[in-house]
Amino acid sequence: MKLRTKFALVLLLMTAVLSGSVYGGLELYKDRLVEQSRDDVNETARLSAQQLDRTVEDRKDFVGFVASRPDAARFEESDRFLREFVENSRFFAAQIVAANGSVDDFHGDVTQELQQESIGSDVSGRPYVDTALSGQIFVSDPEYANSTEQYLVVVSAPVFEDREVKGALAAAIYLDQQTFFGVLGPISRADQRVAVRSGSSVLYTSGDRFDQTIEATRTVESTGWTVTVVRNRAGLLAQLRELAIAQGLGILLVMLSVVGFGVLEYRTTLAQTRRLLDGFAALERGEFDYELTLAAAEEWEQISQGFNALGTSLAAREAELRQREQRLQVLNRVLRHNLRNSAAVVLGYAEMIRESTDNPDTLRAATSIAEAGEDLEALSTKARQLEFTVEEREGTEPIDVTSLVEEVLEDVDEQFPHIEVTATLPESAWVRADHSLRMAIANLCENACQHNESTDPQLEVHVEVGEDTVVIEVRDNGEGIPEHERAVINAGEETPLEHGSGLGLWVAAWAIQRSEGSLSFEVEEPVGSTVRIELERAEPDDGED
């Protein structure tokens, strides 16, 4: 990816991050405003329900206190008792009910006809009577009075005499701001209204209806009434709109700042970088006399000076490498040619000696000469293979290791018939490798056979296919690869103190390196060694034989 593309992506990312931070921060603040409004409404509803519950309890306590007075049990004086009770409380009517459930006396702001009808009537079975006669204070469900178009409740309490319930005091009270709902007045505002309900009946409501609201409902524990607080959301929406405007302006400012910074940096940094990349491209083409001049800052001037010095150094180094490569090519051809020719001469004369003499000592000498000639010939072949591993080629491609190992083991069987060769191979094992992989496997197998001096020499090749890799193991039961040989290969170079005895392991190591694989050695106990090759697994290439 080009630097200008990365720079554009970074600017875009910075814009997104900063804009997202501004947007997210304001969105979080807006959410907190909304949540705070909801919490305020919930808290208002809770406090309102608690205050209304305390008001109900006060009314119950008041009726209970009056009913507990000694004169409440003097039913013969109940007319005076009830008159004083009604005149000194917010209850508009009260009655004394005897223990048998009949109304003993009735007084209050009611019609005389209703008063006369009630006295002596049987009200047993009614909840407010039965509960009071059982010794508990009771608040009835709200009832709607058509005459006054108001809701009322009856509060009843037991009247005791000598710790026994003699009767009940039942008092009726209207549900209005003077009696119960006065505590709701402070929270009834222009932007907030309150409603109290008992089931489907609306006992109290204040304010107007709103189009968009936030509301919360709580229950009055002593009566089961519900208090609903409704707040107008218009003010909150106005705040949110102002925040949205501020949010848009903030994001716009961030974008303009980032774009301005990007334009400035592009003119100073990216333009210089593009010229520097052009210079490196010229060096890659071999134009080492390319000169670069960068300005805009002292650091850029130092970079251009360093680039020009690098070009000069590369030109000198290139000339030196080209001369060394020519010398190595000549030396390689001469050595390989002379080795091959000398080996042919040695082998020819050794064969002539063995055919022309029966002397045992002469035959042994001729055999040694022949073996040395064969070693020279093999060394020439290894040198050619080594040259093959360092030649420029296009790269790796899919290769079936199973087929490759089978071909190699056929040659090994023919070349070393005294070696017991076994193989554990899957049906196919495709890897991504260079064509020199065959030489690597062949050299490892050949090395294991040549240096195996066991009385029962064995060679085993095992191929295992993993999820992402293919592992090739070449095992033998010989004395194993000497430690100094493994050290040379692992180090990647020969030194005056450590050097290998041949080129076979080098051919294998470099071929596997070309295949982008790994090579490792393991010494087995008590004897033997395992050479492990690990390669990248590949899919079969159906289009190629």
LUMKEBA-539643 format. One record per residue: residue in one letter; z, y, x of N, C-alpha, C, CB in turn. Coordinates in steps of 0.2 Angstrom, whole numbers, plus 5000, padded with zeros to 4 digits. Atoms other than C-alpha are relative to their C-alpha. Glycine has a CB too. Layout:
aZYXZYXZYXZYX;...
# end
This chain:
m500049945004500050005000500050065004500650004995;k500149944996499550175007500650044999499450044998;l499449955000500850305011500050054994500150035007;r500149955005500150424999500249974993499350034999;t499850035006500350294985500749995000499649934999;k499250015000502150254990500350074999500249975007;f499649935001502550444991499950024993499650055004;a500049985008501850464973500449964996499249994998;l499550045004502850314967500750025001499949935003;v499449984999504350384976500250064996500250015007;l499949945004504150554968500049984992499450055001;l499950025007503850464951500649974999499449954998;l499450035001505350364953500650055000500249955006;m499549945000506350524958500050034994499950045006;t500049975006505750604943500349964994499350024998;a499750045005506150464932500849995000499749935000;v499250004999507950444940500350064998500149985007;l499749945001508350624939499950024992499750065004;s500049995008507650644921500449964996499250004998;g499650055004508450484916500850025000499949935003;s499349984999510150554923500150064995500150025007;v499949955004509950714914500049984992499450065001;y500150025007509350634898500649954998499449964999;g499550055002510650494899500750045000500149955006;g499449965000512050624903500150034993500150045005;l500049965006511650724888500049954994499450054999;e500050055005511350574877500849974999499649945001;l499350025000513150514882500450054997500249985007;y499649945003513850684878499950004992499850065003;k500250005007512950674861500449954997499350004999;d499650065003513650504858500750014999499949945004;r499349985000515350564862500250054995500350035007;l499949955006515250714850500049964994499450055000;v500050045007514750594836500649965000499349965000;e499550045000516050474841500750044999500149965006;q499449955001517350614842500150024993500050065005;s500049985007516850674825500249944995499350024997;r499850065004517050494818500749995001499649945002;d499350014999518750474826500450064997500150015008;d499749955004519250644819500149994993499750075001;v500050025007518750594802500549944998499349994997;n499550065001519650424803500750025001499849955006;e499349984999521250504810500250054994500050045006;t499949965006521150634795500249964994499550054999;a499950055005520950494783500749965000499449954999;r499350044999522450394790500650054999500049985008;l499549965001523550544791500150024992500050075004;s499949985007523150594773500349944996499250024997;a499750065003523450414767500850005001499749945002;q499350004998525150424776500450054996500150005007;q499649945003525650594769500049984992499650065001;l500050025007525150534751500549944999499349984998;d499550065001526150374753500750035001499849955006;r499349974999527650474759500250044993500150055006;t499949975006527450584743500249954994499450044998;v499950055005527350434732500749975001499549945000;e499350034998528950364741500550054998500049985007;d499549955002529850534738500150004992499750075002;r499950005008529450524719500449934998499350004997;k499750065001530050344719500850015002499749945004;d499349994998531650394729500450044995500050025007;f499749955005531950534717500249974994499650064999;v499950045007531850424701500649955002499449974998;g499550054998532850294710500750035000499949965006;f499349964999534250424715500350024993499950065004;v499749985007534350494697500249944996499450044996;a499850065004534450314689500649975003499449955001;s499450034997535850274701500650044998499949995008;r499449965002536950414695500449974994499850074998;p499650035005538450364684499850024992500750015001;d500249985007537850464669499449974997500050085000;a500650035003536250374668500149944996499549985006;a499850065003537150224662500450024993500549965004;r499749985007537950324647499550014995500550065001;f500549995004536650294635500150044994499849934997;e499849965006537650384621499950075002500749994999;e500149934998537350544632499350005003500550025005;s500750004996535550504637499650064998499649934998;d500549955002534750644627500150065005500250034993;r499949954995535650774638499849985007500850015000;f500250034993535350664654499250015001500249935001;l500850005000533450654650499850075000499749964995;r500249935000533350844646500150035007500450034994;e499949974994534150894662499549975006500749985003;f500550034995533050764672499350034999500049924998;v500649975000531450834665499950075002499749994992;e500049934999531951014666500050015008500550044997;n499949994993532450994685499549965004500749985001;s500550044996530950884691499350024997500149934999;r500749995002529050884690499749954995499550005006;f500250055005529050734678500050044993500549945000;f500149975006528450794661500349964994499350014998;a499750045005529250654651500449945003499549974995;a499650054997530650524653500349964994500550025005;q499750045005531450384643500549955003499449964996;i499650054998532850264644499949944996500850024999;v500250065003532450084641500649955001499449975003;a499550045000533849964636499849935004500349984993;a500150064996534049794645499649954995500749965001;n500450055004533249704630499350034999500350004993;g500749975000531649814632499850054995499549944999;s500249955005531849934618500250075002500549994993;v499949934998531750124620500650034997499350044999;d499449985002533450194619500050084998500649995004;d500149935001532950374621499450035003500650055002;f500749974997531350484625500150074999499449964996;h500049925000531250664630499550025004500750035002;g500549974996529950774637499550044997499649955004;d500649965002528350874635499549964996499750045005;v500550045004527650764621500150024993500249935001;t499949985007527450784602500649974997499349984996;q499450035003528950754591499849934996500250054994;e500250065003527950624582500049945005499350014997;l500050054995527650524598500749985002499650025006;q499350014998529450544602500449964995500450075001;q499750045005530050474586499749935000499950034993;e500350075000528850324587500249965005499250015000;s499850034994529350284604500749975000499950045006;i499350025000531250274601500149944995500550064997;g499950065003531750104596499449955000500150014993;s500650054999530050024600500149965006499350045001;d499950054994529949874611499550005005500049924996;v500549994995529149904627500149945006500050075004;s499950064995529649734636499349975001500549954997;g500650034998528249654645499550045003499649974994;r500449954996527549814652500349995007500150074997;p499850014993527549804671500550055002499450015004;y499549954998528549964673500649994998499750074998;v499450015003529849904662500349935003500049994992;d499850064997529949724668500250005008499549945000;t499849994993529949774686500750045001499450045004;a499449964999531349904684500649964998500050064996;l499450045002532449784674500149945005499849974993;s499950054995532149654688500450035006499449975003;g499649974994533049784700499650045005500449955003;q500449974996531549864708499750064998499449955003;i500349945002530750034708499349995000500250065005;f500750025001528950034702499650064998500049954994;v500549945002527450154701499449964997499850035007;s500650035004526150104688499450025002500150024992;d500649984999524350114689499850064996499549944998;p500249945003523550284685499749994993499550045004;e500350005007523150314666499850064998500649974995;y500349945002522050444659500250024993499249995000;a499849975006522750554646499550054997500750055001;n500549965003521450624634500250074998499749964994;s499849935003522550764627500050055006500749994998;t499949954995522750844644499449995005500649995004;e500650024995521150764653500350005007499550054999;q499750014993522350714668500249935000500550055001;y499750074998522850554676500850015001499749975006;l499250004999524750514675500249935002500350024994;v499750064998525850374682500750004998500049995008;v499450015002527450304677500449975005500149964993;v499650034995528850284689500749984997500250065006;s499450035003530250174684500549975005499849944995;a499550034995531950124692500649974996500350065004;p499550035003533350014687500750044999500249935003;v499449975001534950084679500649955000500050044993;f499550054999536549994685500650024997500149995008;e499349995002538249974678500449945002500150014992;d499650064997539549874687499549955004500449974995;r500550044995538149814699499549954995500449955004;e500550035004537149744684499650054997500449964994;v500549955003535549814677500250004993499349975001;k499949995007535949894661499450024996500650064999;g500649975003534249974658499550025005500250054994;a500549984995532850064666499950084998499449965000;l500349935001532350244668499350015002500450055005;a500750004999530550274666499750074999499649954995;a500249935000529750444670499250015001500450045005;a500749994999527950504668499850065003499650004993;i500149944996527150624680499250005000500350005007;y500749994999525350704681499849995007499850064997;l500250004993524350674696499650065002499549935002;d500449944999523850844702500350035007500150064995;q499849974994524150964717500750025000499650065002;q499349985000525851014712500549945000500250044993;t499650065000526450834710499949965006500049964994;f500250054994525550724723499550035005499749944997;f500549994996524050794730500050075004499350004996;g500049944997524650954737500049995008500750034999;v500050014992524750874755499350005002500349945001;l500750004998522850864754499650065000499649954995;g500349945000522551044752499850035007500550054997;p500249974993522551094771499349965002500549995004;i500650034997521150964774499450014996500149935002;s500649985004520051024760499750065002500250004992;r500349944997518851144769499350004997500050005007;a500749995002517051204766499649955003499850075002;d500450054997516451074778500349934999499850015007;q499750065001517550934772500449994993500649995006;r499750015006518150864756500349935000499450004994;v499550065000519450734751499949974992500750025002;a500050045007519350604736500649955000499349984998;v499550055001520750494730499849964994500850034999;r500350045005520250344720500549944999499349975001;s499750065001521150204711499549954996500750014995;g500650045003519850064708499450054999500249974993;s500649965001518350154700500250074997499649974995;s499849935002519450304694500150055005500749994996;v499949954996519350464703500650044999499450055001;l499449975001521150534704500050075002500649975003;y500049944997520750684715499450015004500750025004;t500649994996519250764723500050085001499349984997;s500049934998518950934732499350015003500650025004;g500649984997517451024738499349984997500049985007;d500750015003515551004736499849935004499550065001;r500350064997514450854740499550025006499649964995;f500449984994513450854757499549955000500550005006;d500650044999511750784761500149955006499450045002;q499950044994512250714778500750005002499650025006;t499350004999514050654781500249955005500349994993;i499650054997515350564791500649994996500150025008;e499450015004516650484781500449945002499849994993;a499550064998518150364783500549994994500450025006;t499650015006519250284770500649965002499649954995;r499450044999521050224771500449994994500550055005;t499750025006522250144759500750035000500049924999;v499349985001523950214752500449934999500150054994;e499750075001525050064755500549994994500549995006;s499550015006526350094741499650004993500550065000;t500350005007525050114727499349965000499950074998;g500750034999523350034734499550054998500049954995;w500549955001522450204731499650015006500350074998;t500449994994521050244743499950075001499349964999;v500149934998520950414752499350005004500650035004;t500650004997519150454757499950075003499449984996;v500149934997518850604769499250005002500450015006;v500849994999516950664769499950065004499649994994;r500149944996516450784783499250015000500350005007;n500749985000514850884782499749995008499950074998;r500250024993513750824797499550065002499649945000;a500549954998512650984797500250045006499950054994;g499849974994513651074810499949965006500850025000;l500150044995513650924821499349995002500349934999;l500750014999511750904819499850075004499649994994;a500249934997511551094824500249995008500350064997;q499850014993512551054840499549955004500749985001;l500550054996511450904844499450035001500049934995;r500749974999509851004841500150055006499850044994;e499949954994510551134854500049965006500650044999;l500050044994510950994866499349975001500549944999;a500750034999509150914863499650055004499749984994;i500449954997508451084868500250015007500150074996;a499750004994509551094883499749945004500750015001;q500250064997509050914887499350015002500149944996;g500749994998507150954887499950055005499650024993;l500149954995507351104897500249985007500450074999;g499850034994508351014910499549955003500749964999;i500550054998507050874911499450035003499849954995;l500649964997505651004913500250035006499850054995;l499949974993506551084927500049955005500750044999;v500050054995506850924936499349985002500449944997;m500650024999505050874934499650065004499649994994;l500349954997504451044940500250015008500150074997;s499750004993505651034955499749955004500750005000;v500250064996505050864960499250015002500149944996;v500849994999503150904958499950065006499750034994;g500049954994503451064969500149975006500450064998;f499850034994504350964982499449955002500649964999;g500550054999502950834981499450035003499849964994;v500649964997501550964984500150025007499850054995;l499849984994502451034998500049955006500750045000;e500050054995502750875007499349975001500549944997;y500750034999500950815004499650045005499749994993;r500449964995500250965013500350005007500150074997;t499750004993501450945028500049935003500750035000;t499950064997501850765030499449954998500649974997;l500550055001500550655021499350025003499950004992;a500749984997499050755028500149985007499950084999;q499950014993499750735045500049925001500750035003;t500050084999500050545042499349974999500549974994;r500650025001498350525036499650015007499650044994;r500349994994497650595052500349955006500150075003;l499750054995498850485062499749934999500850005000;l500350065001498150335053499349995002500149984992;d500650004998496450385056499949995008499650074999;g500050014993496850385075500249935001500650055003;f499850074999497650215074499449954998500649974996;a500650035002496050155065499550005006499750024994;a500449994994495050225080500249955006500050075002;l499850044995496150135092499849924999500750005001;e500250065002495849975082499349985002500249984993;r500850014999493949995084499950005007499650054996;g500149994992494250015103499850075002499449955001;e500149934998493950205103500650035004499850044994;f499449984997495350225116500050085003500149965006;d500149934998494650405120500150054995499350015004;y499849965006495150465103500650045001500149964993;e499449954999496250625104500250024993499850065005;l499749985006497450675091500450065001500549944997;t499649945000498150845087500350014994499550065002;l499649995006499550865075500550065001500549944999;a499649944999500451025071500650004994499650074999;a499549995006501751095057500749995002499849954995;a499350014998503251035067500049985007500449964995;e500050034993503850995085500049935000500750035003;e500150075000504050815080499349975000500549974994;w500750025001502250805075499650015006499750034994;e500349994994501750875091500149955005500250075003;q499850064995502750745101499649944998500849995000;i500450075003501950605090499350015003500050004993;s500749994997500150675095500049995007499750064998;q500050014993500650675113500149935002500550055004;g499950074999501350505112499449964999500649974997;f500650035002499750445103499550005005499850024993;n500649994995498550515116500249965006500050075002;a499850044994499650435130499949934999500750025002;l500150075002499550265121499349985000500349994993;g500750024999497650275120499849995007499650064997;t500250014993497550305138500249945003500350065004;s499750064998498750165142499649934997500749994998;l500450065003497750045130499449995003500050014993;a500650014997496150085138500049975007499750075001;a499950034994496850035155500149934999500550045004;r499850075001497649885148499449954998500650004995;e500650045002496049825139499649985006499650054995;a500450024994495049835155500349955004499950075004;e499750054996496349735164500049934997500750025002;l500050065003496449605151499349974999500250014992;r500750035001494549585149499849975007499550064999;q500150024994494449565168500449935001500250055006;r499650064999495849435168499749944995500750014998;e500350065004495049335153499449975003499950034993;q500650034997493449325162500149955006499550065003;r499750044995494349255177500249934998500550035005;l499750065003495249125167499549964997500550024994;q500650045003493649075158499749965006499650044996;v500350034994492849045175500449945003499850055005;l499650054997494348955182500149944995500750035001;n499950065005494548845166499449955000500150024993;r500750045000492648795166500049965007499450044999;v500050034994492748755185500449945001500150055006;l499550055000494348655184499849944996500750034998;r500150065005493848555169499449965003499850024993;h500750034997492048525177500249955006499550055001;n499950034993492748475194500549944998500450055005;l499650065002494148365186499649944997500650024995;r500450055003492948275175499549965005499650034995;n500450034995491748245190500449965005499650065003;s499650044995493048195202500349944997500650055002;a499750065003493848075189499449955000500350024993;a500550055000492147995187499949975006499350044997;v500150034993491947975206500549955001500050065005;v499550044999493647905207500049934997500750034999;l500050065004493447785193499449955002499950024993;g500650044997491747725200500249965006499450055001;y499950044994492347685217500649954999500250065005;a499550055002493947605210499749944997500550034996;e500350065003492847485200499649965005499650034994;m500450034995491747455215500549965004499650055004;i499550044996493247405225500349944997500650055002;r499850055004493947295212499549944999500350024993;e500650055001492247205210499949965007499450034997;s500250034993492047175229500549975004499750065004;t499450024996493747115235500449954996500450055003;d499550045003494946975231500750015003499849925001;n499349984997496347045242500450034995499950045006;p499549985005497847065231500250075001500649965000;d499849934999498447225240499450054999500250005007;t500649965001496647295239499950014992499449985003;l500150005008496547255220500650054997500149934997;r499549955003498247345217499950075002500749985003;a500149934998497747495227499450034995499850005007;a500649985004496047495217500350024993499549955000;t499749995007497047485200500450075000500549944998;s499749935000498147635205499650055001500550005007;i500549955000496647735210499750014993499549985005;a500349995007495847695193500550034995499849934997;e499549965004497447745184500150075001500749975000;a499949934999497547905193499350044998500050015008;g500649975002495647935189500050014992499449965002;e499949995008496047905170500450054999500349934997;d499649945002497448025171499750075001500650005005;l500349944999496348155178499550014995499650005007;e500549995005495048125165500450024993499649934999;a499749985006496348135151500350075001500649955000;l499749934999497048295159499450054998500250015007;s500649965001495248365158499950014992499449975003;t500150005008495148315139500650044997500149934997;k499549965003496848395136499950075001500749985003;a500149934999496348555144499550034995499750015007;r500549975005494848565132500350004993499449955000;q499750005006495948525118500550074999500549944998;l499649944999497148665124499650064999500450005006;e500449945001495748785125499850014992499349995004;f500250005007495248735107500550034996499849934997;t499549975004496948785100500150075001500749965002;v499949924999496848965107499350034998500250015007;e500649975002495048995101500150044993499449955000;e500049965007494749125087499749964995499750075001;r500350035006494549045070500250044994500249925000;e499949965006494549095052500749994997499649984995;g499350015003496349025048500149934997500150054995;t499850065003497148885038499649994994500850004999;e500350025006496448785024500449944998499249995001;p499750065002497048635013499749945004499949994992;i500250064996497048475023500549944997500150015007;d499650055002497648305017500349965006499649954995;v499650034995498948245029499949925000500750025000;t500150075000498848065023499449975003500149984992;s500650024997497048045027500050015008499450034997;l500049994993497348125044500449955004500250085001;v499650054996498748015049499749935000500749994996;e500350075000497747855044499550005005499749994993;e500650004995496247905055500450005007499650074999;v499750004994497447945069500349935002500650055001;l499750074998498347775068499549955001500549984994;e500550054998496747685068499850005007499350014995;d500150004993496347755085500649985004499950085001;v499450024996498147725091500049925000500650024996;d500050085000497947535085499549985005499849984993;e500550024996496347525095500250015007499350034998;q499849984993497047615111500649965002500150085000;f499450034998498747535111500149944995500650055000;p500050065005498547355103500749975001499549955002;h499450034999500247305110500650044997500250005008;i499549975004501147435100500049984993499950085001;e499950015007501847395083500050064996500649954998;v500149945003501247535072500149994992499350035001;t499950005008501947565054500050074998500749974999;a500149945003501747705042500350004993499350035000;t499849995007502547765026499750074998500850015000;l500449955002501347875018499950014992499350005003;p500149995007501147955000499249994999500250064997;e500750015002499447934991499650065003499950004992;s500349944996499048114997500650055001499550034995;a499549954998500048255005499650065003500549975005;w500449954998499048415005500450065003499650034994;v499749944997499548555017499550055002500449985007;r500449944997498948725023500050005007500150074996;a500050014993498448695041499350025003500249935002;d500649994996497148725055499849935001500250045006;h500350074998495948585060500349975006499250015000;s499750034994496848565076500649964999500250065005;l499450045002498248485066499949925002500250004993;r500250074999497348315069500249995008499349984999;m499850014993497548345088500750005001499650065004;a499350005000499348385086500349934999500350054996;i499750065002499748225077499849945005499849984993;a500250054995498648125089500450005006499250015001;n499750004994499448185104500749985000500050085003;l499350035000501248155098500049934999500350034993;c500050085001500747975093499849975007499549984995;e500350024993499847955110500650005005499450045003;n499549994996501348025119500649954999500350075000;a499550055002502547905110499849935002500250004993;c500250074997501547755115499950005007499349994997;q500150014992501147795133500750005003499650075002;h499450004997502947825137500549964997500350075001;n499550055003503747685127500049945005499849984993;e499950064996504347555140500449954997500250025007;s499650055004505247455127499749935000500250024993;t500350075000505047265127499749994994500549955001;d500350015006504647275109499850074997500449974995;p500149935001503747455108499850004992499450025004;q500149995007503647525090499850074999500649984996;l500249945002502847675083500050014992499350035002;e500050005007503247735065499950084998500749984997;v500249935002502447885056500250004992499350015001;h499749995007503347945040499850074997500849995000;v500249935003502648085028500450004994499250004999;e499649995007503748155014499850074997500750005002;v500249945004503148285001500650034997499449984995;g499549965003504448414996499750044995500450035005;e500249965005504348544983499650065003500650044997;d500449954997503648674995499749995007500450075001;t500250024994503448585011499849935001500550025005;v500150074998502748425019500249995007499249994999;v499750014994503648345033499749945003500849994999;i500350064996502848225046500549995005499350025003;e499550024995504048125057499649945004500649984997;v500350054995503348025072500649975004499550035005;r499450034997504747905078499849945005500449974994;d500150054995504747785093500749975002499650025006;n499450034997506047665101500050005007500049934997;g500050004992505647715119500650045002499450035002;e499449964997506847815130500050074998499950005008;g499949935003506447975121499750055005500750024999;i500349944997505648145126500550035005499750054996;p499549974995506548205142500350074998499850005007;e499749945002507748355139499650065003500750015002;h500449944997506748465151499350014997499949995008;e500650005003505148425142500150044993499749934998;r499849965006505948485125500250075001500549964996;a499849934999506648635133499450055002500550005006;v500649964998504948695140499750024993499649965004;i500449995006504148675123500450054995499949934996;n499649965004505648755114500050075002500749984999;a500049934997505648905126499350034999500249995007;g500749975001503748925124499750025006500050064995;e500349994993503448945143500349965005500150085001;e499850044994503548855159500350055005499449965003;t499749964995504648925173500049965007500750024998;p500050044994504748875191500649945000500250045006;l499550055000506348775187499949954994500750034999;e500150045006505748705170499349994999500450024994;h500750005001504048635168499849934997499550015006;g500150065003503248495158499549965005499650014993;s500450044996502348345165499349994998500349935001;g500750015003500748355154499950054995499949934997;l500349955005499748455142500149984993499350025001;g500050025006499948345127500550034995500249925000;l499549965004501548425120499850074999500749995003;w500249935001500848595123499450004995499750035007;v500650005005499248545113500350004993499549945001;a499750015006500348485099500450064997500549945000;a499649945002501548635099499550064998500450035006;w500549945002500048765099499649994994499650025006;a500350015006499148675086500450014994499749925000;i499550005006500648665074500150084999500649975001;q499949935001500948855078499450034996500050035007;r500549985004499148885072500049994993499349985004;s500050025007499448795056500650034997500149925000;e499449975002501048905054500549964997499750054993;g499550055002502148755054500650015005499749935000;s499450004995503748715064500049935003500750024997;l499950074996504048575077500750005003499550005006;s499350014997505748505082500049935002500550014994;f499950074997506348355092500749984999499950015008;e499350035000507848235089500049945004500149984992;v499950064995508548105101500449954995500450025006;e499650055004509047945092500449965004499449954997;e499550044996510447835097499949934997500750024998;p499950004993510447715106499450025004500349945003;v500649994997508647735110499550034995499749945004;g500549975005507147825103500050074999500049964994;s500049935001506647995098499550014993499750045006;t500349985006505948085082499750075001500449994994;v500449945000504648225082499950024993499450005005;r500049985007504748325066499550064999500750024997;i500449945002503348435059500150024993499249985002;e499949975007503548545044499550054999500750034999;l500649965002502048625035500150024993499449965002;e500049985007501748725020499649964995499850085000;r500450045005501248625005499550044997500549974995;a500649975003499548664997499849964994499550025005;e500450045005498548614982499449975002499950054994;p500650034998497048504984499450054999499949934997;d500649965000495448594988499449954997499850035007;d500550045003494248504976499350015002500050004992;g500749984998492748604982499849985007499950074999;e500150024993492848535000500149935001500450055004;d499950074998492648365007500549995005499349975002;
# end
